[in-house]
Amino acid sequence: MRKVKVGRLSLKEYAAEKPISVGPTGKLIGPRDVARTRALALTSLDALDPDAKIELALKRNRLEPNFTLGIIGVGLVTKAEVIQHIERETELGREVVKAELNYCNDLMQALAGGAAPRGPKIPKPGAARRVPSRPTDWRWIPPSWWKKWWRYFRNCALFCENTTDGITQSAASYRMSNVHPAFKKKGYCVMLLKGVHDVRTEFASRAKSKRVVYISGIGHGSPTTYTGHLGDPILQVGNYDPAEVKGKVIHLLSCKTAQKLGPDVIKKGASAYAGYYENFTFVWDQPGTPVNETELFWKCDSAFDLMMAHGATAIAAHNVTMAAYKHAIAQVPNTAAATWLTWDRNCFRSPGIDAIYGSKTAKISPWLKHPLAPFMEAEEELPALVAG
């Protein structure tokens, strides 16, 4: 599809025609008008009357080529259904209007000038070494001894990936191919619950291990609950042992768990939580789509996991995640993908947003704090560590 240059942005032809604001006369105006008149870029859409907001959102969605939204926890919503929700002012319709206005406000500021956001430096997984390097402060351990016994000194990352649900399959596949290898490369024992094993009983027995320092996954959610296979409640406020989260960093790609579950795991002793305050919404790629826009959503969210795997603090991982979202948004300006990438970015919560989500300095390590720990632990802590 041919692109049009507007200011510093390169927009698809249809995107250059989508309105992003309301002019002084009350007429909807597009990116070219805003780029020509700097004062327009400084106008906030929040002050518009409700009817004008609805009109803007309707026009923007009608001009967008056929699309489908995926909403984790809700399902698939077609373009026609999105428009109906806006017209009927349903809860989802109001959410769409809010998302469109939030993005338009950001786009107008981008058109006002400034350099395009650069992609953050996110370590690539690469191939895992057969024997990871010894921790720098454990150099006294003989190489031959380390080569034989290193598995007993590692911590674990526990992943709960919902692969049996059509909405979450794409993200689960991406995470297993791009996130898990990063943890393996760094030396972590990777525990994976997927398919019919992504359930509460399997999770609880593993999460209680002191060796599990990181918990992450893709699944449906609500303010109080993160679910797995067939809606099984993996973590639910008031229905889990604090030992399952104590001292751990938790990152959930799920809807609304930042409202109550995130703060709750921190109260129960988790070091840090990262997740979403509202519905996580993404553009569902249509067959034959030349650019995989859906993957942009998974890349942005996974930035937090990858940074934590490489030893970053929670605040550093948060900042890189924000930068990843900004870079992705700039790649698809004034499209449905940009609108919902902005929505998800704004809904992301972690210690970088508020202390109720834990410590900004929280970090994890693939190795035990002390090399003699395996000899001081109960036998039941060790079996999973020599597998994989």
C-alpha positions in Angstrom: 0.0 0.0 0.0 1.3 3.4 -1.0 2.4 5.7 1.8 2.0 9.5 2.2 4.5 11.7 4.0 2.9 14.0 6.6 5.3 16.0 8.7 7.9 13.5 9.8 5.5 10.6 9.6 4.9 8.2 6.8 1.2 7.2 6.7 -0.7 4.7 4.7 -3.0 6.4 2.2 -6.2 5.7 4.1 -4.5 6.7 7.4 -3.7 10.1 6.0 -7.5 10.6 5.5 -8.6 9.5 8.9 -9.6 12.5 11.1 -7.7 13.1 14.3 -9.3 16.3 15.6 -12.1 18.9 15.3 -11.2 22.2 13.7 -12.3 25.7 14.8 -15.4 25.5 12.6 -16.5 22.2 14.2 -15.4 20.2 11.1 -13.4 17.0 11.5 -9.8 17.5 10.3 -7.0 15.1 9.4 -3.2 14.8 9.9 -2.3 17.2 7.1 -4.4 20.0 8.6 -2.8 19.5 12.0 0.7 19.3 10.6 0.1 22.7 8.8 -1.2 24.5 11.8 0.9 24.0 14.9 -1.7 25.5 17.2 -4.1 22.7 16.4 -1.6 20.1 17.6 -1.7 21.7 21.1 -5.5 21.2 21.4 -6.8 18.5 23.7 -9.7 16.5 22.6 -10.8 15.8 26.2 -12.8 19.1 26.1 -15.0 18.0 23.2 -18.7 17.4 23.9 -19.7 13.7 23.9 -21.4 13.8 20.5 -18.3 15.2 18.8 -16.2 12.5 20.5 -18.5 9.8 19.2 -18.5 11.3 15.7 -14.7 11.4 15.6 -14.5 7.7 16.7 -17.1 6.6 14.2 -15.4 8.3 11.3 -12.0 6.9 12.2 -13.3 3.4 12.4 -15.4 3.6 9.2 -12.3 4.8 7.2 -10.2 1.9 8.6 -10.0 -1.1 6.2 -11.7 -4.2 7.4 -10.3 -5.3 10.8 -11.0 -7.5 13.8 -10.0 -6.7 17.4 -8.9 -9.4 19.7 -9.8 -8.7 23.4 -8.2 -11.1 25.9 -11.1 -12.1 28.1 -13.8 -11.0 25.7 -13.1 -12.5 22.2 -13.1 -11.2 18.6 -14.9 -8.1 17.6 -15.3 -7.2 13.9 -15.2 -3.7 12.4 -19.0 -3.7 12.0 -19.5 -4.7 15.6 -17.0 -2.1 16.8 -19.1 0.6 15.0 -22.3 -0.8 16.5 -20.8 -0.6 20.0 -19.8 3.0 19.4 -23.3 4.0 18.1 -25.1 2.2 21.0 -22.7 3.7 23.6 -22.1 0.3 25.2 -19.3 -0.2 27.7 -17.1 -1.4 24.9 -18.2 1.5 22.7 -17.2 4.0 25.3 -13.8 2.2 25.6 -13.3 2.5 21.9 -14.1 6.2 21.9 -11.7 6.7 24.8 -8.9 4.8 23.0 -9.4 6.7 19.8 -9.2 10.1 21.6 -6.2 9.1 23.6 -4.3 8.1 20.4 -5.4 11.2 18.5 -4.1 13.4 21.3 -0.7 11.6 21.1 -0.6 11.8 17.3 -1.3 15.5 17.2 1.7 16.1 19.5 3.9 13.8 17.3 2.9 15.9 14.2 4.0 19.0 16.1 7.6 18.0 15.7 10.4 16.2 17.4 12.4 13.1 16.5 10.7 9.8 15.8 11.1 7.4 18.8 13.9 4.9 18.4 13.5 1.3 19.2 14.9 0.3 22.6 17.8 -2.1 22.9 16.2 -5.3 23.9 18.6 -8.3 24.2 17.8 -11.1 21.8 17.5 -14.6 23.1 20.0 -16.3 20.9 21.0 -20.0 21.4 21.3 -21.3 24.9 24.8 -22.5 25.8 25.1 -26.1 26.9 26.8 -25.0 30.1 26.1 -21.4 31.1 28.9 -19.2 32.4 29.6 -19.4 36.2 28.5 -16.3 38.2 31.4 -13.9 38.4 31.6 -14.3 42.2 31.7 -18.1 41.9 35.0 -18.3 40.0 36.5 -20.3 42.8 34.4 -23.3 41.7 36.5 -25.6 39.5 35.3 -25.6 35.8 35.0 -29.4 35.7 32.8 -29.3 38.9 30.7 -26.5 37.5 30.2 -28.3 34.2 28.8 -31.3 36.0 26.7 -29.7 38.7 25.6 -26.2 37.5 21.9 -27.3 37.2 21.7 -27.6 41.0 22.5 -23.9 41.5 19.9 -22.4 39.3 16.6 -20.6 39.9 13.5 -21.1 37.9 11.0 -19.1 35.8 7.5 -20.5 35.7 5.4 -19.8 32.6 1.6 -20.3 32.4 0.8 -20.1 28.7 -2.8 -20.6 27.6 -2.4 -22.5 24.3 -5.9 -24.0 24.2 -7.8 -20.7 23.7 -8.1 -19.2 20.2 -7.6 -15.6 21.5 -4.4 -16.4 23.4 -2.7 -18.9 21.1 -0.9 -16.4 19.0 0.7 -14.7 22.0 1.5 -18.0 23.7 3.3 -19.2 20.6 5.3 -16.0 20.3 6.3 -16.1 24.0 7.4 -19.7 23.8 9.6 -18.9 20.8 11.0 -15.6 21.9 10.7 -15.2 25.7 11.4 -18.7 27.1 14.7 -19.1 25.2 16.0 -15.9 26.7 15.6 -17.3 30.2 17.1 -20.7 29.2 20.1 -18.9 27.7 20.7 -17.0 31.0 20.7 -20.3 32.9 17.2 -20.4 34.4 15.3 -23.6 34.8 12.2 -23.0 32.7 9.0 -24.6 33.9 6.2 -24.5 31.3 2.5 -25.1 32.0 0.6 -25.2 28.7 -2.4 -26.9 27.2 -4.4 -28.9 29.7 -1.6 -28.6 32.3 -2.1 -24.8 32.5 -4.3 -25.2 35.6 -4.3 -24.2 39.3 -3.3 -27.6 40.7 -0.2 -27.8 38.5 0.7 -24.2 39.2 0.4 -24.1 43.0 2.7 -27.1 43.6 5.5 -25.5 41.5 5.0 -21.8 42.5 5.6 -22.6 46.1 9.2 -23.5 45.4 11.7 -20.9 46.7 13.7 -21.6 43.4 10.9 -20.0 41.4 11.8 -16.3 41.2 9.7 -15.3 38.1 6.1 -16.0 37.1 4.7 -15.0 33.7 2.2 -16.0 31.1 -0.7 -15.2 28.8 -4.2 -15.9 29.9 -7.7 -14.4 30.4 -8.2 -12.3 33.4 -10.4 -10.1 35.5 -9.7 -7.6 38.3 -9.3 -10.4 40.8 -8.3 -13.5 38.7 -5.7 -14.8 36.2 -6.9 -17.9 34.4 -5.5 -20.8 32.5 -7.0 -23.8 30.5 -10.8 -23.5 30.3 -10.9 -20.6 32.7 -9.2 -22.4 35.6 -8.2 -19.8 38.2 -4.4 -19.9 38.3 -4.2 -16.9 40.7 -7.2 -15.5 42.4 -7.5 -12.9 45.2 -8.2 -14.8 48.5 -7.6 -18.2 46.9 -3.8 -18.8 47.0 -1.0 -19.5 49.4 1.3 -16.4 49.9 4.2 -18.8 49.4 3.2 -19.0 45.7 4.2 -15.4 45.2 6.5 -14.4 48.0 9.8 -12.9 46.8 8.8 -13.3 43.1 8.4 -11.0 40.2 5.1 -11.6 38.3 4.2 -10.4 34.8 0.8 -11.3 33.4 -0.4 -10.6 29.9 -4.0 -10.6 30.8 -7.0 -8.2 31.2 -7.5 -6.1 34.2 -5.4 -8.0 36.8 -3.6 -4.7 37.7 -6.8 -3.5 39.4 -6.9 -5.9 42.3 -4.8 -9.1 41.8 -1.5 -7.1 41.1 -1.7 -5.1 44.4 -2.8 -8.3 46.2 0.3 -10.3 45.3 2.5 -7.5 46.4 0.7 -7.4 49.8 1.3 -11.2 50.0 5.0 -10.7 49.5 5.8 -10.6 45.8 8.7 -8.3 44.8 7.1 -6.8 41.8 4.0 -7.1 39.5 3.5 -6.0 35.9 0.3 -6.2 34.0 -2.7 -4.4 32.6 -5.4 -2.3 34.3 -8.0 -2.6 31.5 -8.7 -5.0 28.7 -5.6 -5.9 26.7 -6.8 -5.3 23.1 -5.0 -6.0 19.9 -5.6 -6.0 16.1 -6.2 -9.5 14.9 -4.3 -10.0 11.6 -6.4 -10.9 8.7 -5.4 -13.7 6.3 -3.0 -12.3 3.7 -2.0 -9.3 5.7 1.5 -8.3 4.5 2.6 -6.9 7.9 2.0 -8.9 11.1 0.6 -6.1 13.2 -0.5 -8.5 15.9 3.1 -9.4 16.6 3.9 -5.8 17.5 1.6 -6.2 20.5 3.5 -9.3 21.7 6.9 -7.7 21.1 6.0 -4.7 23.2 4.6 -6.8 26.1 7.5 -9.2 26.0 10.0 -6.4 26.4 9.4 -6.6 30.2 10.1 -10.3 30.3 13.3 -10.0 28.2 14.7 -7.2 30.3 14.0 -9.1 33.6 15.7 -12.2 32.1 18.8 -10.2 31.5 19.0 -8.9 35.1 17.3 -5.5 34.7 15.5 -3.9 37.6 11.7 -3.6 37.4 11.9 0.2 36.7 14.4 -0.4 33.9 12.2 -3.1 32.4 9.2 -0.8 32.7 11.0 2.0 30.8 12.1 -0.3 28.0 8.6 -1.6 27.7 7.2 1.9 27.3 9.9 2.7 24.7 9.0 -0.5 22.8 5.3 0.6 22.7 6.2 4.1 21.5 8.4 2.7 18.8 5.8 0.3 17.6 3.1 3.0 17.6 5.3 5.1 15.3 5.6 2.3 12.8 1.9 2.2 12.1 0.7 5.8 12.5 -3.0 6.6 12.5 -4.1 3.0 12.1 -6.3 0.8 14.4 -3.0 -0.9 15.5 -1.6 2.4 16.7 -4.8 3.2 18.6 -4.7 -0.1 20.5 -1.0 -0.1 21.0 -1.5 3.3 22.7 -4.3 1.9 24.8 -2.3 -1.1 26.0 0.7 1.1 26.7 -1.5 3.5 28.8 -3.0 0.5 30.7 0.3 -1.1 31.6 1.1 -1.1 35.3 4.3 -1.9 37.2 6.4 -0.5 40.0 7.4 2.2 37.4 3.8 3.6 37.7 3.0 3.1 41.4 4.5 1.5 44.6 1.4 -0.7 45.0 3.0 -2.8 42.3 6.1 -3.5 44.2 9.7 -2.3 44.3 11.3 -0.4 41.4 14.6 -2.1 42.2 13.3 -5.6 42.2 15.3 -7.9 40.0 15.9 -11.6 39.5 18.9 -13.9 39.0 19.3 -17.3 37.4 21.5 -18.4 40.2 21.1 -18.9 44.0 22.4 -16.2 46.3 24.9 -18.6 47.9 26.6 -21.6 46.2 26.1 -23.8 49.3 22.3 -23.4 49.1 21.7 -26.8 47.4 23.3 -28.6 50.4 21.0 -26.7 52.8 17.7 -27.2 51.0 15.2 -30.0 51.5 15.3 -32.7 48.8 11.9 -31.7 47.5 13.2 -28.4 46.2 15.6 -30.0 43.8 14.0 -32.5 41.4 12.8 -30.0 38.7 16.1 -28.2 38.5 18.0 -31.0 36.7 15.4 -31.4 34.0 15.4 -29.6 30.7 
